[in-house]
Amino acid sequence: MHSQPIIGIVGSAGAYGRWLRLFFETRMALRVLGHDPADAASDTVERLLSDADVLLFAAPIRQTEETIGAWTARSAGRERGRLWLDITSIKQAPIAAMLRSQAEVVGLHPMTAPPKAPTLKGRVLAVCEARLDRWRPWCARLLDALQAECVRVSPEHHDRAMALVQAMVHATHLAQAGVLRGYAPMLGPPAALLSLRSASFELDVAMMTRILSLNPQIYEDIQFGNPHALEMLDRLLGELRALRDLIGQGDDSARRAFRERFLSQNRELFDPRTLADGNYTFERVGYLLADLIDSPSISVHLPEDRAGSLRALLDVFERRGISLSSIHSSRTPAGEVHFRIGFIPGFAPETLAQACREIDASGIGRIIECVGATLEPG
């Protein structure tokens, strides 16, 4: 093994492969090799098998098991004493395939698409330790660097849980999208319905559009690749059929049965703390959605990541008597942190325009958007 492990990423041209390469190079200062059939300029299979101390499989779900098997056969024992990892959304099959090698084996599953941030801070990472000995201290350093909330779990429990956490959630929202498609000739597309939105409907539409905006192969493989998804779908359909039958019955007896089965019994599933926390989370999201349509408002990027930058920005508004109603931060696809600031109305639009021009001219920040004022030079 090299003094500093060399990382080999199988699937380096994919979104997660690119994110992981940047993570290993910048956060852990490690040398990274990458192979991907989609990238003719990538490193060869032989180079990774020869030089990489840690091999990480970031291949599509449906191809991961077969890919690991092919690499095991070609490695022919050279992997002994090395570490093999994967980041597949399904854990049983990839881990079983890696265990047929002679490498140490850990399965990982980041519960997020490749983030815009440099680490997984604030995100969950499922960790399945399958065969780990001499690489245990290095794996601990890796998990520390990732900054994720690590949950250690067996491969079987992981896959059963993902049938609910991923496959059920995606299936219900895809089914909802199909219902909306069927009603579109009568009521118009989802954009038309959003004018009558509740917070719940807006969040559901956000989930649908998130799924439909990303790689369709991932969502297909989560349904077809999880061995427990079919059982989950049968149970989900059973609950929907029972609900439909009660509504079709429509009498007082059906209403009592509805309250008992779908409200009382389901409520008992959640402990009081989980109920309270979940309800509060929904309220917070509702407030956030309301804040995001505040007008007037600005979106601004602070180019200098230093203490006092935000204070300097807010001082511009304080000196002009502009009161804030909300402030939220988010990351762009390029990783920039943008602040969206809403204001309490009651000041002249030119006052906000002057503040924005000062922010741009001083270098404190870069105004991305201004709602409620015209930013022509004044």
C-alpha positions in Angstrom: 0.0 0.0 0.0 1.2 3.5 -0.8 2.0 5.9 2.1 -1.1 7.8 1.0 -3.8 5.6 -0.5 -4.5 6.0 -4.2 -8.2 6.0 -5.0 -9.7 4.3 -8.0 -13.2 5.3 -9.0 -15.1 2.9 -11.3 -17.8 5.1 -13.0 -15.8 8.3 -12.7 -17.7 10.0 -15.5 -21.0 9.8 -13.7 -22.3 12.6 -11.5 -21.3 10.9 -8.2 -18.0 9.8 -9.7 -17.1 13.4 -10.5 -18.2 14.6 -7.1 -16.2 11.9 -5.3 -13.1 12.6 -7.4 -13.3 16.3 -6.3 -13.9 15.3 -2.7 -10.9 12.9 -2.5 -8.6 15.4 -4.3 -9.6 18.5 -2.4 -10.8 17.4 1.0 -8.4 14.4 1.6 -5.6 15.5 -0.7 -5.4 12.0 -2.3 -4.4 10.9 -5.8 -7.4 9.7 -7.7 -7.6 7.4 -10.8 -10.8 7.0 -12.7 -12.2 4.6 -15.2 -15.5 4.9 -17.1 -16.5 3.3 -20.4 -18.3 6.6 -21.2 -14.9 8.4 -21.1 -12.4 7.2 -23.6 -9.7 9.4 -21.9 -10.2 7.8 -18.5 -7.6 5.5 -16.9 -7.6 1.9 -17.9 -9.0 -1.0 -15.9 -5.5 -2.4 -15.6 -4.1 0.8 -14.2 -6.8 0.9 -11.5 -6.3 -2.7 -10.6 -2.5 -2.3 -10.5 -2.2 1.1 -8.7 -5.4 1.8 -6.7 -5.3 0.9 -3.0 -9.0 1.8 -2.6 -11.4 0.9 -5.4 -14.8 2.6 -5.3 -17.6 1.4 -7.6 -20.0 4.2 -8.7 -21.6 2.4 -11.6 -25.3 2.5 -12.4 -27.4 0.2 -10.1 -28.3 -2.3 -12.7 -24.7 -2.7 -13.8 -22.9 -2.7 -10.4 -23.1 -6.4 -9.6 -21.9 -7.5 -13.0 -19.2 -4.8 -13.0 -17.8 -5.9 -9.6 -17.8 -9.5 -10.8 -15.8 -8.6 -14.0 -13.3 -6.6 -11.9 -12.9 -9.4 -9.4 -12.2 -11.9 -12.2 -9.6 -9.6 -13.8 -8.0 -8.7 -10.5 -7.4 -12.4 -9.8 -6.3 -11.9 -6.2 -4.4 -8.7 -6.6 -7.1 -7.0 -4.5 -6.0 -8.9 -1.3 -5.0 -6.3 1.3 -6.9 -3.5 -0.5 -10.3 -1.9 0.2 -13.3 -2.1 -2.1 -16.3 0.2 -1.7 -19.5 0.9 -3.5 -22.1 3.7 -3.3 -25.1 1.8 -4.8 -28.6 2.5 -3.7 -29.1 -1.3 -3.3 -26.6 -3.0 -0.9 -27.2 -6.8 -0.8 -26.2 -7.7 -4.3 -23.1 -5.3 -4.6 -21.8 -6.3 -1.2 -22.2 -10.0 -2.0 -20.3 -9.5 -5.2 -17.5 -7.6 -3.5 -17.2 -10.3 -0.9 -16.4 -12.8 -3.6 -13.2 -10.9 -4.0 -10.3 -11.0 -1.5 -10.5 -7.3 -0.7 -11.8 -5.7 2.5 -15.4 -4.6 1.8 -17.6 -1.7 2.9 -20.9 -0.7 1.2 -21.9 3.0 1.3 -25.1 4.7 0.3 -25.3 8.5 0.4 -29.0 9.4 0.9 -28.8 12.3 -1.5 -28.0 13.1 -5.1 -24.4 14.5 -5.5 -24.6 17.6 -3.4 -23.6 21.1 -4.4 -21.6 21.3 -1.1 -18.1 19.9 -0.8 -19.1 17.3 1.8 -22.2 15.4 2.9 -22.7 17.5 6.0 -26.3 17.4 7.0 -27.0 14.3 4.9 -27.4 10.7 5.9 -24.9 8.0 4.8 -25.8 4.3 5.2 -22.7 2.3 6.1 -22.6 -1.5 5.7 -19.4 -3.0 7.1 -18.9 -6.4 5.5 -15.3 -7.3 5.8 -13.1 -4.7 7.5 -9.8 -5.1 9.4 -6.6 -3.2 8.5 -8.6 -0.5 6.6 -10.8 0.3 9.6 -8.8 3.4 10.8 -8.7 4.8 7.2 -12.4 4.2 6.8 -13.0 6.2 10.0 -11.0 9.1 8.6 -13.0 8.9 5.4 -16.3 9.0 7.2 -15.1 11.9 9.3 -14.1 13.8 6.2 -17.4 13.2 4.6 -19.1 14.8 7.6 -22.3 12.8 7.0 -24.7 11.4 9.6 -23.5 7.8 9.4 -26.0 5.0 10.1 -24.5 1.5 10.3 -26.9 -1.1 9.0 -26.9 -4.6 7.5 -27.3 -5.0 3.8 -30.6 -6.8 4.1 -32.1 -4.2 6.5 -30.9 -1.4 4.2 -32.6 -2.8 1.2 -35.9 -3.5 3.0 -35.7 0.1 4.4 -35.0 1.5 1.0 -38.1 -0.2 -0.4 -40.0 2.3 1.9 -37.6 5.3 2.1 -36.9 5.4 -1.7 -39.1 3.1 -3.7 -42.4 3.8 -2.0 -41.8 7.6 -2.0 -40.9 7.6 -5.6 -43.7 5.3 -6.6 -46.4 7.4 -4.9 -45.2 10.6 -6.5 -44.9 9.0 -9.9 -48.4 7.7 -9.5 -49.6 11.2 -8.5 -47.9 12.6 -11.6 -49.8 10.1 -13.7 -53.1 11.2 -12.1 -52.3 14.8 -12.8 -51.6 13.9 -16.5 -55.0 12.2 -16.8 -56.8 15.3 -15.4 -54.7 17.8 -17.5 -57.2 18.0 -20.4 -59.9 19.0 -17.9 -58.1 21.1 -15.3 -54.8 22.1 -17.1 -51.2 21.2 -16.3 -49.8 21.3 -12.7 -48.6 24.9 -13.2 -52.3 25.9 -13.5 -53.2 24.0 -10.3 -50.4 25.6 -8.4 -52.4 28.9 -8.4 -54.7 27.1 -6.0 -51.9 25.4 -4.1 -51.8 24.2 -0.5 -48.3 23.7 1.1 -48.9 20.0 0.8 -49.6 20.1 -2.9 -46.7 22.4 -3.6 -44.3 20.0 -1.8 -45.8 17.1 -3.7 -45.3 18.9 -7.0 -41.7 19.7 -5.9 -41.1 16.0 -5.3 -42.6 15.1 -8.7 -40.5 17.6 -10.6 -37.4 16.6 -8.7 -37.8 13.0 -9.7 -38.6 13.9 -13.3 -35.7 16.4 -13.5 -32.9 13.9 -12.6 -31.5 10.8 -14.3 -34.5 8.5 -15.1 -32.3 5.4 -15.0 -31.7 5.9 -11.3 -35.4 5.9 -10.5 -36.1 3.0 -12.7 -33.3 0.9 -11.1 -34.5 1.8 -7.6 -37.9 0.2 -8.4 -36.7 -2.7 -10.5 -33.4 -3.4 -8.6 -34.7 -3.6 -5.1 -35.8 -7.2 -4.3 -38.3 -5.9 -1.7 -40.1 -3.2 -3.9 -42.8 -5.6 -5.2 -43.9 -6.5 -1.7 -44.1 -2.9 -0.8 -46.1 -2.0 -3.9 -48.6 -4.8 -3.1 -49.1 -3.4 0.4 -49.4 0.2 -0.9 -52.1 -0.9 -3.4 -53.9 -2.8 -0.6 -54.1 0.4 1.5 -55.3 2.4 -1.5 -57.9 -0.2 -2.4 -59.2 -0.3 1.2 -59.5 3.5 1.2 -61.3 3.5 -2.1 -63.7 0.8 -0.9 -64.6 2.8 2.2 -65.2 6.0 0.2 -67.3 4.0 -2.3 -69.4 2.7 0.5 -69.8 6.2 1.7 -72.0 5.7 4.8 -71.4 6.5 8.5 -70.0 3.0 9.1 -67.4 3.6 6.4 -66.5 6.9 7.9 -66.0 5.3 11.3 -63.8 2.6 9.7 -61.8 5.3 7.9 -61.2 7.2 11.1 -60.1 4.0 12.9 -57.9 2.5 10.2 -56.4 5.4 8.5 -56.2 8.0 11.2 -56.3 6.4 14.7 -54.3 3.3 14.0 -51.8 5.1 11.9 -51.4 7.8 14.5 -50.5 5.2 17.0 -47.6 4.2 14.8 -45.8 7.4 15.6 -44.6 8.3 19.1 -45.7 11.7 20.4 -42.2 13.2 19.9 -42.1 12.1 16.2 -45.6 13.5 15.7 -44.7 16.8 17.2 -41.4 17.1 15.4 -42.9 16.1 12.0 -45.8 18.5 12.3 -43.4 21.3 13.3 -41.1 20.5 10.3 -44.1 20.8 8.0 -45.0 24.2 9.5 -41.4 25.4 9.1 -41.4 24.3 5.4 -44.7 26.2 4.9 -43.2 29.3 6.4 -40.2 28.9 4.1 -42.4 28.6 1.0 -44.2 31.7 2.1 -40.9 33.6 2.6 -39.7 32.7 -0.9 -42.5 34.6 -2.5 -41.8 37.8 -0.4 -41.7 41.0 -2.4 -39.7 43.1 -2.4 -36.6 40.8 -2.1 -33.1 40.3 -3.4 -30.8 37.3 -4.1 -27.2 38.1 -3.5 -23.9 36.1 -3.5 -21.2 37.0 -1.0 -17.9 36.3 -2.8 -15.7 36.6 0.3 -16.2 33.7 2.7 -15.1 35.5 5.9 -16.4 36.5 9.3 -18.3 39.7 9.1 -19.4 39.5 5.4 -23.0 39.0 6.2 -22.9 41.8 8.8 -21.5 44.2 6.3 -24.2 43.3 3.9 -27.0 43.8 6.4 -25.5 47.1 7.5 -26.3 48.5 4.0 -30.0 48.0 4.6 -29.9 49.1 8.2 -28.4 52.5 7.2 -31.3 53.0 4.8 -34.0 52.0 7.1 -34.9 48.8 5.2 -36.3 46.1 7.5 -35.8 42.5 6.7 -38.7 40.0 6.9 -36.7 36.8 6.0 -33.3 35.6 5.0 -32.4 32.2 3.6 -29.3 30.6 2.0 -29.0 28.1 -0.7 -26.3 26.7 -3.1 -26.3 27.0 -6.8 -25.3 24.1 -9.1 -21.8 25.6 -9.2 -21.6 25.6 -5.4 -22.0 29.3 -4.7 -23.9 30.3 -1.6 -26.7 32.7 -2.3 -28.7 34.6 0.2 -32.3 35.4 -0.5 -33.5 38.3 1.6 -37.1 39.5 1.9 -38.1 43.0 3.1 -41.0 44.5 4.9 -42.7 46.9 2.4 -42.9 50.6 3.2 -39.9 52.1 1.5 -39.4 53.7 -1.9 -38.2 51.3 -4.6 -35.3 53.7 -5.3 -34.1 53.1 -1.7 -33.7 49.4 -2.4 -32.1 50.1 -5.8 -29.5 52.4 -4.1 -28.7 49.7 -1.6 -28.2 47.1 -4.3 -26.0 49.4 -6.3 -23.8 50.0 -3.2 -23.5 46.3 -2.6 -22.4 45.7 -6.2 -20.0 48.7 -6.3 -18.4 48.0 -2.9 -17.7 44.3 -3.6 -19.5 43.2 -0.5 -21.7 41.0 -2.7 -23.1 40.4 -6.2 -26.8 41.1 -6.7 -28.3 38.1 -8.6 -31.9 39.2 -8.6 -33.9 42.2 -7.3 -37.7 42.1 -7.0 -39.4 45.4 -6.4 -36.8 47.8 -7.7 -35.1 48.7 -11.0 -31.3 48.4 -10.9 -30.4 50.8 -13.8 -27.5 53.1 -12.8 -28.8 56.1 -10.9 
